[in-house]
Amino acid sequence: MDNNARKLTRSQLRPLVMRLLKEQGGNCPVCALPIDMSIKGEAVCDHNHITGRVRGVLHRSCNAALGKMEHAVGRWGCKSMTYEAMVPWIERAVAYYKLPEHPYIYPTHKTADEQRVARNATERRRRAERKARQVVRKSA
């Protein structure tokens, strides 16, 4: 542990969360939405799992999403669980998402209209099958 960091006791955690949340303007730094302290378990103290240092206060769901993202990026993306490897990978991924898309549609992609037509066809088939079963039962 470095010299200017100190380990908190459990009783010190809630006051720290309240102070940090106030410093954050009451908002989650990940989603930028307000954290409602009247909801039990809504606010969580996020920390670096390698160093143990506190980063801030997040919504429980945002904290879980970050954990899932870190796991996925570390295991499948950059293939390293260090933040030194993950952060540049994530930055490059965000830059990639911001690039303009090409004017081609993936072969198996269905537009909303194509999905609707497929759902209608499936439902027509199911109705016909139900009707056929009813006819068979009546004739038996």
C-alpha positions, 0 to 999 in steps of 0.5 A, a space after each residue: 500500500 502506498 504511503 498516502 493511502 489508508 485502509 478504511 474500516 467498515 464503519 468509515 465506508 458509509 460516511 466516505 460514500 456520502 462525502 464522495 457522492 456530494 463531491 460528485 454532485 450526487 451523480 454517478 460518474 459512469 451514467 451521469 444520472 442521480 444516485 438516490 440514497 433513499 433506495 437501499 443498495 443503490 449506491 456502491 463504493 467502487 474500487 480498483 480490485 488490484 490496488 484496493 483504492 477507492 475510485 468513486 460512488 456508482 449505481 450498483 448496476 453501473 458498478 456491475 456493468 463495469 465489472 462485467 466489461 473489465 472481465 470481458 475486456 481482460 479475458 477476451 479483448 486485450 487478454 490481460 487483467 491489468 488496467 494498463 492493458 485494458 484502458 488503452 483497449 477500451 479507448 481504442 474500442 470507443 474510437 472504433 465505435 465513433 468511426 463512420 459506418 460503411 454503406 453495407 448491411 450485414 447479410 443476416 440482419 433483418 430490418 424492423 419490417 422484415 422482423 415484423 413480416 417473419 413474426 406474422 408468418 410464424 404466427 399464421 403458421 402456428 394458428 394454422 397448426 392449432 386449427 389443424 389439430 382441432 380439426 383432427 380432434 373433432 374428426 377422431 
